Amino acid sequence: MLSSVFLLFQRGLRKQFIEVTKYQWHMGITSFGGPVVQFQNFNKLFVENYQWLSDSTYQELFAVAQALPGSASTKLLFIITLLHTSVLPAFLSFLYWALPGAIGMFALALGVGQIGTTLPVPVYALLSGLNAATVGVIFIAAIQLSNKAITDKLSLALIFLGGAAGVVYTALWYFPVLMVLGGVTAVIYDLRFIQRWWARGKQNFRFPLRNRRVPESEPQSIPMDDIEDDSIWLPEVYREDSAADVSGALAPPKSGVPAARRPVRTSISTRPILDASDAESLPITEAQSNDDGGVDASNIRAAPVGPAVEDNPKQDYPVWLGIGLVVGFLISFVIVIVIRAVVKGLPVTFLLFSNLYLAGTIIFGGGPVVIPLLREYIVSEGWVSARDFTIGLAIIQAFPGPNFNFAIYLGALTYHNYGAPSILGAIVSFIAIYTPGMLVAGGMFTFWNKLRRYAIVTSILRGINSAAIGLVWTAIYRIWESGYLSDKWADGISLGQDPWWIVVASTAFVSGRGWGFPAPVSIFIGGLMGIIWWAVTGARMA
């Protein structure tokens, strides 16, 4: 009996390994453009192509990944695979995703460790071109992510405010606070505190002419203006026509609004609209676009209903296991930090591990935060020069896989500068930077499926999701402001200092958005344009 159960389990596990290998073996070597582009690629692959989960569940998991410490793209891929398969195939997915880029950054560290104090001028031109093209590619992904997330005025406001707040100020604690504020704001809005206050205010503060005395014999009724309307807070173009049947029928869309983007109204009630995913159980409509980008409502037809997507985990995990993982990680974190603070004369191996373990623990939001934090924990310690840091930073933007592989590059250089084997520094860094996020994500996944049933949790996640997408725009700004490299600027300066880099970024945007070029091709063109700039001008990047 036990042997039969084990055989069935082994066959199921083998099938999962084969499926993960079939669909993900290439992702660590083809996912260019940084986390913003990768998020969009994940949505296209796992929601649209493979149908491993629905778009609404993807948005929830995206918010969870952003709200937890560590590499957001790595955590998102891990928990998507964990949802569809089980623990061991999900770990294999992580290796397919992270190892190729880590090996590449280790090789880069070996090369950088052998060069002199300055790089040849064409190399700086190449790196500047790669950075400019990366900005254009990320801009496309930011637009696509924002379009999916904007379902009402609140989500639009949170994306805008998150991006604006991230541009004007930067600190280690700041990005997590912005995401928490986004979640709290969404809860307040979705529980309709503001809407009820507004409706009461309209009732209490009327013009005298409208407050006429109603005879006792005349039946009293509540004016329709005072009834809370679920769509009152939506932009005008997202509201349904006034002729819509309030019993639940969907009205034709207004001009300029795709049918799939319209909010769903079931009745005039106090139920908050979270997003358009509520319509998944209803017939889908399609509309023809007219020449000026609007929607021709005269040709609306029922779209074929696709297969239902199973969002429940393939394997259940006990909650105590998840709690144990999170608590065990927190205990290990406290131990490492206490030893780091109390014991003197620790070897560089432990110092490097503790710094990166701390970085992997307190980084929320992924890419926009990891770069300045690693500068603080590595360059400020004197382990890696500012020039070598800048070289690696320029290349990681155009490198496949997660940006956290930048830590492997820095760890290998640290060991090289201390005369130790670089491979050991790379291994220590790989374990230290990824372990916190993976443990917390795995632990959180065990009770996520239970928590998501509560409306307040859904509201928190949608607020965090919107604020996190706002920070995506912040990442674009950060790369732009430090992407122009030269031997005279250790930290880089703004790409706007030379009009050519604006042309390069625009070319990458148009080639990807208008002509459908893959991100690697657009980035390669950007590097080539950087070399052409150097060849034509013959300048020394002054």
Salt bridges, closest charged atoms under 4 A:
GLU19 OE2 - HIS84 NE2 2.97
ASP55 OD1 - LYS148 NZ 3.83
GLU60 OE1 - ARG452 NE 3.09
ASP152 OD2 - ARG462 NH2 3.01
ASP190 OD2 - ARG462 NE 2.99
GLU218 OE2 - ARG212 NH2 3.42
ASP225 OD2 - ARG210 NH2 3.98
ASP226 OD2 - ARG206 NH2 2.30
GLU228 OE1 - ARG192 NE 3.08
ASP229 OD1 - ARG265 NH2 3.54
ASP230 OD1 - ARG192 NH1 3.71
GLU236 OE1 - ARG239 NH1 3.70
ASP241 OD1 - LYS254 NZ 3.15
ASP278 OD2 - ARG271 NH1 3.48
GLU286 OE1 - ARG301 NH2 3.27
GLU381 OE2 - ARG340 NH2 3.38
ASP388 OD1 - ARG387 NH2 2.39
ASP491 OD1 - ARG375 NH2 3.17
